[in-house]
Amino acid sequence: MIEKLCNKLTKKIQNKMPEIDEERAEVINYGLQLVLGEIPKTFIIIAIAYIFGVLKLTILSLLFIMPYKTFSGGVHLKTHIGCVIATSLFYIGNAVLSKYVIIQHIYIKYILVVTIWIFSMIMIKLYAPADTEAVPILRKKDRDLKRNLSYITMTLTLLIAVFIRNSVISNLLIFGTLLQTIAITRFMYKITNNKYGYEEYLKSEKANNVA
């Protein structure tokens, strides 16, 4: 439904502004789908979080992990329903997990944090910024900047998790970092039928050079 609405709006914009070519129209259509898709998705997630009694924790989960997610990227579901489900599982799942999982010993927490940090450093090196075909990140300068900021934001998030006294908030940071790192891996891209935009661009360039 949202896709059809966005297509109609894009056509109307093209009719009123004939100078917009198909490439620019695709960009406009993609932007409209993001904006119009986010509004109902946000209300649905808020409603689900409220039902499960973790609305505040879900909002905190979103705020805490957003910096790392912004720079490292990750999978993007291609349908609005899939996007709602995935986003709900990510943020609401993190909130529920953080609320009910209790890490008994501080040493276990330290080991968990160090393990996630090492895993995240490797995955960032391999895949960040994890872009998509719809929004590829092609400039080396931009890719290097986002990768370096991914290292920094991920590390700071886990450091805060170590020193903060509130165990639930600490869990939000730890589990959220792990979930976001998983979201940039090749495994997640395969099972969600995504492709890294930069990789596809390089393949296309190589094919053109061969031809």
Secondary structure, 3 states (H helix, E strand, C coil): CHHHHHHHHHHHHHHHCCCCCHHHHHHHHHHHHHHHHHHHHHHHHHHHHHHCCCHHHHHHHHHHHHHHHHHHECCCCCCHHHHHHHHHHHHHHHHHHHHHCCCCCHHHHHHHHHHHHHHHHHHHHHHCCECCCCCCCCCHHHHHHHHHHHHHHHHHHHHHHHHCCCHHHHHHHHHHHHHHHHHCCHHHHHHCCCCCHHHHHHHHHHHHHHC
